[in-house]
Amino acid sequence: MAPSTSSAVTLNINGEKYPLSVDHRTTLLDALRERLDLTGTKKGCDQGQCGACTVLVDGRRAVSCLQLAVAADGREITTIEGMAEGGRLHPVQQAFLDLDGFQCGYCTPGQICSAAAVIEEHAAGWPSAVTGDLRPEAEPPPLTPEEIRERMSGNLCRCGAYVSIVQAVARAAGERARTAETEEEAA
């Protein structure tokens, strides 16, 4: 008997569970777009180079064109469709709108998912390639435009909206920091 080439998986996407039978070669991107009709995640290069297909898997960035759907079984997946909460845009989404962080909009879903993860990574103290002080006791570096550009470098924008994207990430990061301070003071 030949081994099976498909598996039953449950994809936890944006708080909903989707049971599927998928071919072992099916990417998460194709499962999202072709099987579940979640077309906010875009197929750009299909080689993991452009970032248009970026989603969050367990809160971390993943290029869904390189992630197999079977490897995402049971993990928490957030796509652009799941970024808003209760009709209120995610702060990154709002900042992109307010500061024109998009032009054609094709790369925007991946940019927004990546930016949300960048902000959390920075807040957790993760260094980037341009972080100067890597000592464990060092405070997270300021989220300067240089830090943002480095951390967002896996997401390409053919329209060249980078200046606005950097501003949008900085604004959303500032809002996250203010919210965290308020919550600390209240506790």
N, C-alpha and C positions, 0 to 999 in steps of 0.2 A: 504494500500500500504506500502510495506517495505521501510525503509529509504535506500537511496543510500549508497553504500560502496566505491564509487570512486568519485573523483573530477577532474575537469579540472584545471590544474595549468600551469603557465609559469615560467620555471626555467631560470634565467639569468645567464648563465655560460660562463665565460671567454669572456664576451662582446657580446655573442650571446643569443638570446631568443629561448627557446625550449618549444613550447606548448605541453602538454602531458595530457592524462587522466591516473590518477594513483589510485590504490587501496589505501585507507586511511592508510593501514598498511605498505606500501612500504617505505623503508628507502631511504634517499638521496643517500647512497652508491649504493643500488641496482638500483635506477633510473639512476645514472651515468653510472654504469658498464653494466647493462643488457638492459636498454632501449635506452641509448644514445651512447653506445659503447665508452665511455670515461674510458678506463681501466687503466689509469695511477694511479688512486686512488686504493689502494689495500685493500682487505678484509683479515684482520689478525684474530683477536680473535672473531670478531662480537659481542663483549660485551663492547666496549668502554674502554678497558684496555691497548691496545698496541699502539695506535696512528697511525697505518699504514694507516688508512682511513682518516687522518686529511686533511681537506680542509679549505678554508677561506670563511666565510659567513659574508658579510658586513665588511670585513677586519679583522674579529676575528676568532680565531681557533675554529673548530667544528669537533668532531668525527662524520663522516657522517654515521656510522653504527647505531648511536643512534638518529640521526636527521631524522624526517619524511619528506618525499618529500613535502607533503602538507604544512608543516610549513616553507618550504623554498620558497614558492610561492612568486614571485616578488622581492626576495632578491638577492643581488649580490654575486655570488658564484665564487670562483677562485679555480681551480684544478691545479695540476702540469702542465697540458697541457697549462694553461694560464699564467704561471709565466714568461716566456720569453717575451721580447718585441721587435717586429720587427726583429726576427731572432737573437737577442742578448740575451744571457742567463741572467737571473736575477742574481744579485751579489751573492746570496746564492747558486744558482746552480753552478756558476763558481767556487766559493770557495770550494764546495763539490768536484768538479772535480779536482781542483788544489791540494787539500790537502788530497785526497783519503778518503773523508767522507762517503764512502759506501764500502760495500764488495759485498754481493750478490745483493744488490740493492732493495730488497723487501720493506724495511722500508723507503727507501730514499724519495719517493714522500711525504709521511707524515712528515718526518723529515724536508724536505725543506719548506713545507707549514708552519709548526709549527715555524721553525727558522725565517722565514720572519715576522711572527706575533710577535715573541719574540722580535725581533729587534725594531719593531714599539712600542710595549708595553713599552719597556725599555726607548726608546727615549721620550715617552709621560710621563715618570716619574712613571709608575706603579710599586709598590714594589712587591717583591717576599717574600717567607717565610724566606729567608736568608738575606733580606735587613735589615741593622742595624738601620738606621735613618729613621723613618717613618713620621717625622714632615712635614707638607705641604710645609714649606719654604725650606726644604732640597733639594739639587740638586739630580738628579738621581744618584744612586750608580754607581761606575765603573762596567762595565760589565766584571767582573772577571770570571775565569773558574767556581768558586763555584756558582755564579749567573746564568751562562749559564746552568750548570748542573741542578740546581733547576728548572729553567724555562722550560727546555726541558724534565723534568722528566716524562711527560706523553707519551713520544715516546720511545719505546723499540727497541733495535737492538740486535737480536740474535747472530750476528757475532761479536759483541763487538767493533765496530768502534767508540766508544764514544770519545776517545782522538782526533781523526781526526774531528769528528763532532763538538766538542767544539772549536777546532781551526778554523774550517770553519765558524762557527757562529761569532766568535770574528773578523775574517777578514772581513766578510760582514758587521758587525756592524761598524767597523772602516771606511770602505768605505762609508757607509751611513752617518756617522758623518762628514767625510771630505766633502762630497757632500753638506750636509746641511750648513756647514760653508761657503763654496764657494758661495752658493746661497744667504746666509745672507749678505755676503760682497758685492755681486753684486747689492743687492737691496738698 
